[in-house]
Amino acid sequence: MLTSVIDNATELEKRFEKINTHVFNNSLDASKEVAAAVASLIREKQAQQKMCVLGLATGSSPKSLYAELVRLHKEENLSFKNVISFNLDEYYPMKAESIHSYVRFMNEQLFDHVDINAENVHIPDGTLSKQEIAEYCNSYESKIEELGGIDLQILGIGGNGHIGFNESGSLQNSKTRLVALDHSTRIAASKDFKGLKNTPRTAITLGVSKIMEAKRVILLAWGEAKSAIVRKAVEEEFTNQVPASFLQEHNAVDFVVDKEAASQLTRLKKPWLVEEVEWTNKLISKAVLGLALELKKPILMLTDADYIENGMSDLLAEKGPAYDINIRIFNKLQNTITGWPGGKPNADDSKRPERSEPAKKRVLIFSPHPDDDIISMGGTFKRLREQGHEVHVAYQTSGNIAVADDEAIRFAKFITDFNEAFNISSDGAKEIYDKSRQFIKNKEVGGIDIPELRKIKGIIRRGEARATSHFVGLPDAQIHFMNLPFYETGAIEKNPLGEDDIALTIDLIEKIKPHQIYAAGDLADPHGTHKVCLDAVFAALKSIKHKDFMQDCWLWLYRGAWQEWGIDEIDMAVPMSPDQVIEKRLGIFKHQSQKDGVVFQGSDSREFWQRAEDRNRETATLYDQLGLAHYAAMEAFVRWEY
């Protein structure tokens, strides 16, 4: 039985949920809980002198689970001698030694670190001929059946609701087979393969029927990006368009999610529909703004009947009438809008999001990648500088893996041509160019670059970031390249946050002594860099918050290219005119290596400047729909109490 850190919901509160769902504060706490359940099952089977048959998943979701199981093996003597494992899937075709294979993934994440017998490990074979696959898949299922079935199946969930590689449209009685991967699945995986064109189109997957036959199932889901599909699987009708919803018919299944992945569940999104709530200011804003958007009405047009008919009669009874509540929320939202993100000098700041004093502030903008500053808050960045504040920008990582190989070679060739044109000795530069070119010719898709090539790519991104900062108006002394060590693996997979990363962040904050810090709060970043960079900022602030200068320092969080703050979360909205939107676009264009075919495109085919403009326009449209002033675009921020 799973217990939960923050999930003490009653059956009444869960009444919209058709699957037992546990909500945890974070994925690490959740993974420890699941690992304890796995370990308990293994030990129970050991006591019975029986084998424990585990169904295992790959992808980002189970990584922290496997790390905890490794810890339990090394520190608490958890043996895997009685474990037989069957993995869900494998790309096809795929060599076992490939850096992309699930054989390699499982070895690196789990099997190489525990005492499981090699003959007890089963992972679909991606090297078979197509003629051999059908017989192989039948044999794979037969092995499971001979062992009495899977005792515990671990699952993740795809953005389209797939389990294993059972994509939308899969049938509940589907067998282990070769499948064509959905376009959305391939896009999600493309970051590992450095582009969609390199991403496999097919895979071998355990069928839904074998998953449903498992004695127990635990599905893991982390992050906001999974929140919509988690709600569909848990609360909506059973459908083969969302294969994870089949689990509604399993008699022993648990969804284990963090609070971000659970955020769309009714009990968290609209808790007043499932229980009696305390109507805090935050909850009132969430309810009223959500109601106005749902009914497509300006805030001031909501009526008593609207509240009553949408499950908010308790709010009306406690805080009403509707007119009074509407005015209160309208004024609160109105007060988030400011053209003075650093505070307006000599003005009443009691209702403004920022302080008027000091009139000239020191501002530190943390940018996880070399372009997040201009993409996410370029209008605010420029306005802060134009309004006389001392603005510093800190590029936390080199961003080198996001530069295409041909772009790096083009720049390396430029250097040799430049040297030749000006009669500069070019032997060293030519050697690096030739070495890099030869490496790329033989490089495996997604392989780790040689140090010289990584350095070239880092120089390209540094130059683009500096060009953007100059475009905004910053001198070189206020441009900081941190090169946090956690990022410099050369691979998509980064190291965990380390003490050196935190120390570098502390040093910079103490050097500048800012009155404002801006940091990326975008946890939906597809390859996790934003989260690690934010954790570095949080850890640094926790360490030095007692210092005198920190008493005057406010932290503002912006979102990256992937997602925006909810309208009820926004504390400051900085409007932009049509001309300012164009200026921001020109600043983004300084990042030429990130145009016309981005390495890490994610699931969105638009270029970053298009995403930024569309998102800023959509935020402004929401304010307009709610009855406030209409602007061309808006950048949104949340003030974070540390």
C-alpha positions as CSV (number, residue, x, y, z in Angstrom):
1,M,0.0,0.0,0.0
2,L,1.4,3.4,-1.0
3,T,1.2,6.2,1.5
4,S,1.7,9.8,0.4
5,V,3.5,12.9,1.4
6,I,0.8,15.4,0.6
7,D,-2.0,13.2,-0.6
8,N,-4.4,12.7,2.2
9,A,-7.4,13.1,0.0
10,T,-10.6,11.3,1.1
11,E,-12.7,9.1,-1.1
12,L,-15.2,12.0,-1.4
13,E,-12.4,14.4,-2.6
14,K,-11.4,11.7,-5.2
15,R,-14.8,11.1,-6.5
16,F,-14.1,12.3,-10.0
17,E,-11.1,9.9,-10.3
18,K,-11.6,6.4,-11.7
19,I,-8.0,5.4,-10.9
20,N,-6.4,5.4,-7.4
21,T,-4.0,8.4,-7.7
22,H,-1.4,9.5,-5.2
23,V,-0.1,13.1,-5.3
24,F,3.4,13.9,-4.0
25,N,5.2,17.1,-3.4
26,N,8.0,16.1,-5.9
27,S,9.2,13.2,-8.0
28,L,12.0,12.3,-5.6
29,D,9.6,11.7,-2.7
30,A,7.3,9.8,-4.9
31,S,10.1,7.6,-6.3
32,K,11.3,6.7,-2.8
33,E,7.8,5.6,-1.9
34,V,7.5,3.5,-5.0
35,A,11.0,2.0,-4.5
36,A,10.0,1.0,-1.0
37,A,7.0,-0.8,-2.4
38,V,9.1,-2.6,-5.0
39,A,11.7,-3.5,-2.4
40,S,9.0,-4.8,-0.1
41,L,7.6,-7.0,-2.9
42,I,11.1,-8.4,-3.7
43,R,11.8,-9.2,0.0
44,E,8.4,-10.8,0.4
45,K,9.1,-13.1,-2.5
46,Q,12.5,-13.8,-1.1
47,A,11.0,-14.9,2.2
48,Q,8.7,-17.2,0.2
49,Q,11.7,-18.5,-1.8
50,K,10.0,-17.3,-5.0
51,M,11.1,-15.3,-8.0
52,C,9.8,-11.7,-8.3
53,V,8.8,-10.8,-11.8
54,L,9.0,-7.1,-12.5
55,G,7.8,-5.2,-15.6
56,L,10.1,-2.2,-16.1
57,A,9.8,1.0,-18.1
58,T,12.3,3.4,-19.6
59,G,12.3,7.1,-20.2
60,S,12.8,10.0,-17.8
61,S,10.0,9.0,-15.3
62,P,11.6,5.9,-13.7
63,K,15.1,7.3,-13.4
64,S,14.8,8.5,-9.9
65,L,13.0,5.2,-9.0
66,Y,16.0,3.2,-10.3
67,A,18.4,5.5,-8.5
68,E,16.6,4.8,-5.2
69,L,16.6,1.0,-5.9
70,V,20.3,1.2,-6.5
71,R,20.7,3.0,-3.2
72,L,18.6,0.4,-1.4
73,H,20.8,-2.4,-2.9
74,K,24.1,-0.7,-1.9
75,E,23.1,0.7,1.5
76,E,20.3,-1.5,2.8
77,N,21.3,-4.9,1.3
78,L,18.4,-5.2,-1.1
79,S,19.3,-8.2,-3.3
80,F,18.0,-8.6,-6.9
81,K,19.1,-12.3,-7.1
82,N,15.4,-13.4,-7.2
83,V,14.3,-10.8,-9.7
84,I,13.3,-11.5,-13.2
85,S,12.7,-8.4,-15.3
86,F,10.8,-7.8,-18.6
87,N,11.1,-4.4,-20.2
88,L,8.2,-2.8,-21.9
89,D,9.7,-1.9,-25.2
90,E,12.7,-1.1,-27.5
91,Y,13.1,1.0,-30.6
92,Y,13.4,-0.9,-33.9
93,P,15.8,-1.2,-35.4
94,M,18.2,-0.6,-32.6
95,K,21.6,-2.2,-31.7
96,A,22.0,-3.0,-28.0
97,E,25.3,-1.1,-27.8
98,S,23.8,2.1,-29.2
99,I,23.7,5.1,-26.9
100,H,19.9,5.2,-27.7
101,S,19.1,1.6,-26.9
102,Y,17.0,0.7,-23.9
103,V,19.5,-2.1,-23.2
104,R,22.1,0.5,-22.5
105,F,19.6,2.7,-20.6
106,M,18.7,-0.1,-18.2
107,N,22.3,-1.2,-17.7
108,E,23.3,2.4,-16.9
109,Q,20.3,3.2,-14.7
110,L,19.9,-0.1,-12.8
111,F,21.3,-3.4,-13.9
112,D,25.0,-2.6,-13.8
113,H,24.7,-1.4,-10.2
114,V,22.7,-4.3,-8.6
115,D,23.2,-8.1,-8.3
116,I,20.5,-9.2,-10.8
117,N,21.5,-12.3,-12.8
118,A,22.1,-11.4,-16.5
119,E,20.0,-14.4,-17.6
120,N,17.0,-12.9,-15.7
121,V,17.0,-9.7,-17.7
122,H,14.7,-9.5,-20.7
123,I,14.5,-6.5,-23.1
124,P,12.9,-6.6,-26.6
125,D,15.5,-7.3,-29.2
126,G,15.9,-4.4,-31.7
127,T,18.3,-6.3,-34.0
128,L,15.9,-8.9,-35.4
129,S,14.9,-9.1,-39.0
130,K,11.2,-8.2,-39.5
131,Q,10.5,-11.8,-40.4
132,E,11.6,-12.9,-36.9
133,I,9.7,-10.4,-34.9
134,A,6.3,-12.1,-34.7
135,E,7.7,-15.3,-33.4
136,Y,10.0,-13.5,-31.0
137,C,7.1,-11.5,-29.6
138,N,5.1,-14.7,-29.0
139,S,8.1,-16.2,-27.2
140,Y,8.5,-13.0,-25.1
141,E,4.9,-13.4,-23.9
142,S,5.3,-17.1,-23.3
143,K,8.2,-16.5,-21.0
144,I,6.1,-14.2,-18.9
145,E,3.2,-16.7,-18.8
146,E,5.5,-19.6,-17.8
147,L,6.6,-17.5,-14.8
148,G,3.0,-16.9,-13.7
149,G,2.7,-13.3,-15.1
150,I,4.2,-10.0,-14.0
151,D,4.0,-9.3,-10.3
152,L,4.5,-5.6,-10.6
153,Q,4.5,-3.5,-13.8
154,I,6.1,0.0,-13.7
155,L,4.7,2.4,-16.4
156,G,5.2,5.9,-17.6
157,I,2.7,7.7,-19.7
158,G,3.2,9.5,-23.0
159,G,1.8,12.9,-23.9
160,N,-0.8,11.1,-26.0
161,G,-1.6,8.6,-23.3
162,H,0.5,5.7,-24.6
163,I,1.7,3.0,-22.2
164,G,4.7,1.2,-23.4
165,F,4.6,2.1,-27.1
166,N,0.9,1.2,-27.3
167,E,-0.1,4.4,-29.1
168,S,-3.5,6.0,-29.5
169,G,-5.8,3.5,-31.2
170,S,-4.3,0.4,-29.6
171,L,-6.8,-2.2,-28.5
172,Q,-7.1,-3.5,-25.0
173,N,-6.4,-7.1,-26.2
174,S,-3.3,-6.1,-28.2
175,K,-0.3,-8.4,-28.1
176,T,3.4,-7.8,-28.0
177,R,4.3,-6.6,-31.5
178,L,6.1,-4.2,-33.8
179,V,4.3,-0.8,-33.9
180,A,4.6,2.4,-35.8
181,L,5.4,5.3,-33.4
182,D,2.9,8.2,-33.3
183,H,4.3,11.5,-34.6
184,S,3.9,13.1,-31.2
185,T,5.9,10.3,-29.6
186,R,8.7,10.7,-32.2
187,I,8.8,14.5,-31.6
188,A,9.1,13.9,-27.8
189,A,11.9,11.5,-28.4
190,S,13.6,13.6,-31.0
191,K,15.7,15.5,-28.4
192,D,17.6,12.3,-27.7
193,F,18.2,11.7,-31.4
194,K,19.1,15.4,-32.2
195,G,16.2,15.9,-34.6
196,L,13.1,14.2,-35.9
197,K,14.7,12.9,-39.1
198,N,17.0,10.7,-36.9
199,T,14.3,9.4,-34.6
200,P,13.1,5.8,-35.1
201,R,9.7,5.3,-36.7
202,T,8.9,1.9,-35.2
203,A,9.4,0.0,-31.9
204,I,8.7,-3.4,-30.3
205,T,6.3,-3.1,-27.4
206,L,4.6,-5.3,-24.8
207,G,0.9,-5.4,-25.6
208,V,-1.8,-3.9,-23.6
209,S,-3.2,-7.3,-22.7
210,K,0.0,-8.3,-20.9
211,I,0.1,-5.0,-19.0
212,M,-3.5,-5.5,-17.9
213,E,-2.7,-9.1,-16.8
214,A,0.0,-7.8,-14.4
215,K,-0.9,-8.5,-10.7
216,R,-0.2,-4.9,-9.9
217,V,0.5,-1.7,-11.9
218,I,2.2,1.5,-10.8
219,L,2.2,4.4,-13.3
220,L,4.6,7.3,-12.8
221,A,4.1,10.9,-14.1
222,W,6.1,14.0,-13.4
223,G,5.7,17.6,-14.4
224,E,3.1,20.0,-15.9
225,A,3.6,18.6,-19.3
226,K,1.8,15.4,-18.2
227,S,-1.0,17.1,-16.3
228,A,-3.6,17.2,-19.1
229,I,-3.1,13.5,-20.1
230,V,-3.1,12.4,-16.5
231,R,-6.5,14.0,-16.0
232,K,-7.8,12.4,-19.2
233,A,-6.6,8.9,-18.1
234,V,-7.9,9.3,-14.6
235,E,-11.1,11.2,-14.9
236,E,-12.5,10.9,-18.4
237,E,-14.2,8.0,-20.1
238,F,-12.3,4.8,-21.0
239,T,-11.1,5.1,-24.6
240,N,-8.5,3.5,-26.9
241,Q,-7.5,7.0,-27.9
242,V,-5.9,7.2,-24.4
243,P,-4.5,3.7,-23.8
244,A,-3.6,4.6,-20.2
245,S,-7.3,4.9,-19.5
246,F,-7.6,1.1,-20.0
247,L,-6.1,1.0,-16.5
248,Q,-9.5,2.1,-15.1
249,E,-10.5,-1.5,-15.5
250,H,-7.4,-2.9,-13.6
251,N,-8.2,-4.0,-10.1
252,A,-4.8,-3.1,-8.6
253,V,-3.4,0.1,-10.1
254,D,-1.9,3.2,-8.7
255,F,-1.0,6.4,-10.5
256,V,1.9,8.1,-8.6
257,V,2.3,11.7,-9.7
258,D,3.9,14.9,-8.4
259,K,1.8,18.0,-7.7
260,E,2.5,19.5,-11.1
261,A,1.4,16.4,-13.0
262,A,-1.8,16.4,-10.8
263,S,-2.6,20.0,-11.3
264,Q,-5.4,19.4,-13.8
265,L,-7.2,16.9,-11.5
266,T,-10.6,18.3,-10.4
267,R,-9.6,18.0,-6.7
268,L,-6.7,20.4,-7.3
269,K,-7.9,22.5,-10.1
270,K,-11.5,23.0,-8.7
271,P,-11.4,21.8,-5.1
272,W,-14.7,23.6,-4.3
273,L,-16.4,21.0,-6.4
274,V,-15.3,18.1,-4.3
275,E,-15.1,19.4,-0.7
276,E,-15.8,22.4,1.5
277,V,-12.9,24.8,1.1
278,E,-11.5,27.8,2.9
279,W,-11.9,30.6,0.5
280,T,-8.5,32.2,0.6
281,N,-7.6,35.2,-1.6
282,K,-5.6,32.9,-3.9
283,L,-8.4,30.4,-4.2
284,I,-11.0,33.1,-4.9
285,S,-8.9,34.4,-7.8
286,K,-8.4,31.0,-9.2
287,A,-12.1,30.2,-9.1
288,V,-13.4,33.6,-10.4
289,L,-10.9,34.0,-13.2
290,G,-11.4,30.3,-14.2
291,L,-15.2,30.9,-14.2
292,A,-15.0,34.0,-16.4
293,L,-12.8,32.3,-18.9
294,E,-14.9,29.2,-19.0
295,L,-18.1,31.2,-19.6
296,K,-16.2,33.6,-21.9
297,K,-17.4,36.6,-19.9
298,P,-15.5,39.7,-18.6
299,I,-15.1,39.5,-14.8
300,L,-17.5,42.3,-14.1
301,M,-20.3,40.5,-16.1
302,L,-20.4,37.5,-13.9
303,T,-23.7,37.1,-12.1
304,D,-25.0,35.3,-8.9
305,A,-26.5,32.7,-11.2
306,D,-23.2,32.0,-12.8
307,Y,-21.6,31.3,-9.4
308,I,-24.5,29.1,-8.3
309,E,-24.8,27.1,-11.5
310,N,-21.0,26.3,-11.5
311,G,-20.6,25.0,-8.0
312,M,-19.5,28.2,-6.3
313,S,-22.6,29.0,-4.2
314,D,-20.5,28.6,-1.0
315,L,-18.2,31.4,-2.2
316,L,-21.2,33.5,-3.0
317,A,-22.8,32.9,0.4
318,E,-19.5,33.7,2.2
319,K,-18.1,36.6,0.2
320,G,-20.9,37.7,-2.1
321,P,-22.8,39.2,-3.8
322,A,-21.2,38.5,-7.1
323,Y,-20.8,42.2,-7.9
324,D,-18.5,42.7,-4.8
325,I,-16.4,39.6,-5.6
326,N,-16.1,40.6,-9.2
327,I,-14.9,44.2,-8.3
328,R,-12.3,42.8,-5.9
329,I,-10.8,40.3,-8.4
330,F,-11.0,42.8,-11.3
331,N,-9.0,45.4,-9.2
332,K,-6.5,42.8,-8.1
333,L,-5.8,41.7,-11.7
334,Q,-5.7,45.4,-12.9
335,N,-3.0,46.0,-10.3
336,T,-0.7,43.4,-11.9
337,I,-0.3,45.5,-15.0
338,T,2.7,47.8,-15.0
339,G,4.9,49.5,-17.6
340,W,7.5,49.9,-14.8
341,P,8.9,46.5,-14.0
342,G,11.6,48.0,-11.8
343,G,9.1,50.2,-10.0
344,K,7.9,53.7,-10.9
345,P,9.9,56.5,-9.2
346,N,8.0,59.1,-7.1
347,A,4.7,57.2,-7.4
348,D,2.3,55.5,-5.0
349,D,3.5,51.9,-5.1
350,S,0.9,50.5,-2.6
351,K,-1.0,48.9,-5.5
352,R,1.9,48.3,-7.9
353,P,3.6,45.0,-8.2
354,E,7.1,46.5,-7.6
355,R,8.5,49.1,-5.1
356,S,9.2,52.6,-6.2
357,E,12.4,52.7,-4.1
358,P,15.2,52.6,-4.8
359,A,14.4,54.4,-8.0
360,K,17.4,52.9,-9.7
361,K,17.8,49.2,-8.9
362,R,20.5,46.7,-9.6
363,V,18.8,43.9,-11.6
364,L,20.2,40.4,-12.2
365,I,18.5,38.3,-14.9
366,F,19.4,34.6,-14.8
367,S,19.1,32.9,-18.3
368,P,19.4,29.1,-18.3
369,H,20.3,29.0,-21.9
370,P,22.0,31.8,-23.9
371,D,18.6,32.9,-25.4
372,D,16.1,32.5,-22.6
373,D,16.4,36.1,-21.4
374,I,15.4,37.6,-24.7
375,I,12.8,34.9,-25.6
376,S,11.0,34.9,-22.3
377,M,11.3,38.5,-21.0
378,G,13.0,40.5,-23.8
379,G,10.5,43.3,-23.6
380,T,10.9,43.6,-19.8
381,F,14.7,43.2,-20.2
382,K,14.9,46.2,-22.6
383,R,12.5,48.3,-20.6
384,L,14.4,47.8,-17.3
385,R,17.6,49.0,-19.1
386,E,15.8,52.0,-20.7
387,Q,14.3,53.1,-17.4
388,G,17.8,53.5,-16.0
389,H,18.3,50.4,-13.9
390,E,21.7,48.7,-13.7
391,V,20.8,45.5,-15.4
392,H,23.1,42.4,-15.4
393,V,22.4,39.2,-17.3
394,A,23.9,35.9,-16.3
395,Y,23.9,33.0,-18.8
396,Q,23.9,30.0,-16.6
397,T,25.0,27.4,-19.2
398,S,26.9,27.3,-22.5
399,G,24.0,25.9,-24.4
400,N,26.6,24.2,-26.7
401,I,24.6,21.0,-27.4
402,A,21.9,23.0,-29.1
403,V,24.1,24.0,-32.0
404,A,23.9,21.9,-35.1
405,D,27.1,20.3,-36.4
406,D,27.0,22.0,-39.8
407,E,26.7,25.4,-38.1
408,A,29.8,24.6,-36.0
409,I,31.8,23.5,-39.0
410,R,30.7,26.7,-40.9
411,F,32.1,28.8,-38.1
412,A,35.3,26.8,-37.8
413,K,35.9,27.2,-41.6
414,F,35.3,30.9,-41.3
415,I,38.2,31.1,-38.9
416,T,40.6,29.4,-41.2
417,D,39.4,31.5,-44.1
418,F,39.7,34.7,-42.0
419,N,43.3,33.8,-40.9
420,E,44.3,33.0,-44.5
421,A,42.8,36.3,-45.8
422,F,44.8,38.3,-43.3
423,N,48.0,36.2,-43.4
424,I,47.6,35.0,-39.9
425,S,49.1,31.6,-39.0
426,S,46.3,29.1,-39.3
427,D,47.9,25.7,-38.6
428,G,46.2,25.3,-35.2
429,A,42.8,26.5,-36.4
430,K,43.0,24.2,-39.5
431,E,43.9,21.2,-37.3
432,I,40.8,21.8,-35.2
433,Y,38.6,22.3,-38.2
434,D,39.9,19.1,-39.9
435,K,39.6,17.1,-36.6
436,S,36.0,18.3,-36.0
437,R,35.0,17.6,-39.6
438,Q,36.4,14.1,-39.5
439,F,34.7,13.4,-36.1
440,I,31.3,14.6,-37.4
441,K,31.6,12.3,-40.5
442,N,31.9,9.3,-38.2
443,K,29.7,10.5,-35.4
444,E,26.8,8.3,-34.2
445,V,23.5,10.2,-34.1
446,G,23.2,11.9,-30.7
447,G,26.8,11.0,-29.9
448,I,28.9,13.1,-27.5
449,D,31.0,15.8,-29.3
450,I,34.8,16.0,-28.9
451,P,35.9,18.8,-26.6
452,E,37.0,21.0,-29.5
453,L,33.6,20.8,-31.2
454,R,31.8,21.6,-28.0
455,K,34.0,24.6,-27.5
456,I,33.2,25.9,-31.0
457,K,29.5,25.5,-30.3
458,G,29.8,27.3,-27.0
459,I,31.7,30.2,-28.6
460,I,28.9,30.5,-31.2
461,R,26.2,30.7,-28.5
462,R,28.2,33.1,-26.3
463,G,28.6,35.4,-29.3
464,E,24.9,35.4,-30.0
465,A,24.1,36.1,-26.3
466,R,26.6,39.0,-26.2
467,A,25.0,40.4,-29.4
468,T,21.6,40.3,-27.9
469,S,22.8,42.0,-24.7
470,H,24.5,44.7,-26.8
471,F,21.2,45.1,-28.7
472,V,19.4,45.7,-25.4
473,G,22.1,48.2,-24.4
474,L,24.3,46.3,-21.9
475,P,28.0,46.9,-21.6
476,D,30.3,43.9,-21.5
477,A,30.9,44.4,-17.7
478,Q,27.2,43.5,-17.1
479,I,27.2,40.4,-19.2
480,H,28.2,37.2,-17.2
481,F,28.9,33.7,-18.6
482,M,28.6,31.3,-15.7
483,N,29.2,28.0,-17.6
484,L,27.7,26.0,-14.7
485,P,29.5,22.6,-14.5
486,F,26.4,20.4,-14.3
487,Y,25.7,21.1,-17.9
488,E,29.1,20.3,-19.4
489,T,28.6,16.6,-20.0
490,G,28.4,16.9,-23.8
491,A,25.3,14.8,-23.7
492,I,21.6,15.5,-23.3
493,E,21.7,13.8,-19.9
494,K,23.2,16.3,-17.5
495,N,24.8,15.8,-14.1
496,P,22.8,16.6,-11.0
497,L,23.1,20.0,-9.4
498,G,26.4,20.2,-7.6
499,E,28.0,22.4,-4.9
500,D,30.2,24.1,-7.6
501,D,27.0,25.2,-9.4
502,I,25.5,26.7,-6.2
503,A,28.8,28.3,-5.3
504,L,29.1,30.1,-8.6
505,T,25.5,31.3,-8.3
506,I,26.2,32.6,-4.7
507,D,29.3,34.4,-5.8
508,L,27.6,36.3,-8.6
509,I,24.6,37.3,-6.4
510,E,27.0,38.6,-3.7
511,K,29.0,40.5,-6.3
512,I,26.1,42.3,-7.7
513,K,23.9,42.6,-4.6
514,P,20.7,43.0,-6.7
515,H,17.4,44.5,-5.7
516,Q,15.7,42.3,-8.3
517,I,16.4,38.8,-9.5
518,Y,14.7,37.3,-12.5
519,A,14.9,33.5,-13.0
520,A,13.3,31.0,-15.3
521,G,10.5,29.1,-13.5
522,D,9.7,27.0,-16.5
523,L,9.6,23.4,-15.2
524,A,8.1,22.2,-18.5
525,D,11.5,22.6,-20.2
526,P,11.8,19.4,-22.3
527,H,15.4,18.5,-21.3
528,G,15.4,19.7,-17.7
529,T,18.1,22.4,-17.8
530,H,15.7,25.1,-16.6
531,K,14.8,23.1,-13.5
532,V,18.5,22.5,-12.5
533,C,19.3,26.2,-13.1
534,L,16.3,27.3,-11.0
535,D,17.3,24.8,-8.2
536,A,20.8,26.5,-8.3
537,V,19.2,29.9,-7.7
538,F,16.9,28.6,-5.0
539,A,19.8,26.9,-3.2
540,A,21.9,30.0,-3.4
541,L,19.2,32.3,-2.1
542,K,18.5,29.9,0.8
543,S,22.2,30.0,1.7
544,I,22.5,33.8,1.7
545,K,19.0,35.1,2.5
546,H,20.1,36.1,6.0
547,K,22.6,38.7,4.6
548,D,21.7,42.4,4.9
549,F,21.5,43.2,1.1
550,M,19.1,40.2,0.6
551,Q,16.4,41.9,2.7
552,D,15.9,44.3,-0.2
553,C,16.0,41.7,-3.0
554,W,12.9,40.4,-4.7
555,L,12.8,37.3,-6.8
556,W,10.6,37.3,-10.0
557,L,10.1,34.1,-12.0
558,Y,9.4,34.1,-15.7
559,R,8.4,31.2,-18.0
560,G,10.4,29.9,-20.9
561,A,9.3,29.2,-24.5
562,W,7.2,26.2,-23.5
563,Q,4.5,27.5,-21.2
564,E,3.0,30.5,-19.5
565,W,1.8,31.2,-15.9
566,G,-1.8,30.6,-15.2
567,I,-3.8,33.9,-15.2
568,D,-4.5,33.5,-11.5
569,E,-0.8,33.0,-10.7
570,I,0.5,36.3,-12.4
571,D,1.8,39.0,-10.0
572,M,3.2,41.3,-12.6
573,A,2.2,41.7,-16.3
574,V,4.4,44.0,-18.4
575,P,2.5,45.2,-21.5
576,M,4.2,45.7,-24.9
577,S,3.3,47.8,-27.9
578,P,3.4,46.5,-31.4
579,D,6.8,48.3,-31.9
580,Q,8.2,46.7,-28.8
581,V,7.1,43.2,-30.0
582,I,9.1,43.8,-33.2
583,E,12.1,45.0,-31.2
584,K,12.0,41.8,-29.1
585,R,11.8,39.8,-32.3
586,L,14.9,41.5,-33.6
587,G,16.7,40.6,-30.3
588,I,15.7,37.0,-30.7
589,F,17.0,37.0,-34.3
590,K,20.6,37.6,-32.9
591,H,20.5,33.9,-32.0
592,Q,21.0,32.7,-35.6
593,S,22.1,29.2,-34.6
594,Q,18.6,28.7,-33.1
595,K,16.7,29.6,-36.2
596,D,15.6,27.6,-39.2
597,G,15.8,24.1,-37.7
598,V,16.3,24.1,-33.9
599,V,18.1,21.0,-32.6
600,F,15.7,20.7,-29.6
601,Q,12.5,21.7,-31.2
602,G,10.3,19.8,-28.7
603,S,6.7,19.1,-29.7
604,D,6.2,22.6,-31.2
605,S,7.1,23.2,-34.8
606,R,7.2,27.0,-34.4
607,E,10.5,28.8,-34.1
608,F,11.2,30.4,-30.7
609,W,10.4,33.9,-31.8
610,Q,7.0,32.7,-33.0
611,R,6.3,30.9,-29.8
612,A,7.3,33.9,-27.7
613,E,5.1,36.3,-29.7
614,D,2.1,34.0,-29.7
615,R,2.4,33.4,-26.0
616,N,2.8,37.1,-25.2
617,R,-0.2,37.9,-27.5
618,E,-2.3,35.1,-25.8
619,T,-1.6,36.6,-22.3
620,A,-2.7,40.0,-23.5
621,T,-5.8,38.5,-25.1
622,L,-6.7,36.8,-21.7
623,Y,-6.6,40.2,-20.0
624,D,-8.7,41.7,-22.8
625,Q,-11.3,38.8,-22.5
626,L,-11.5,39.4,-18.8
627,G,-12.5,43.0,-19.3
628,L,-9.1,44.8,-18.8
629,A,-7.1,47.0,-21.2
630,H,-6.2,45.6,-24.5
631,Y,-2.5,45.4,-25.4
632,A,-0.5,43.9,-28.3
633,A,1.4,41.6,-25.9
634,M,2.3,41.0,-22.3
635,E,5.1,39.3,-20.4
636,A,4.1,37.7,-17.1
637,F,5.9,37.1,-13.9
638,V,5.3,35.5,-10.5
639,R,6.9,36.9,-7.3
640,W,8.5,34.1,-5.4
641,E,9.0,34.2,-1.6
642,Y,12.2,32.5,-0.7
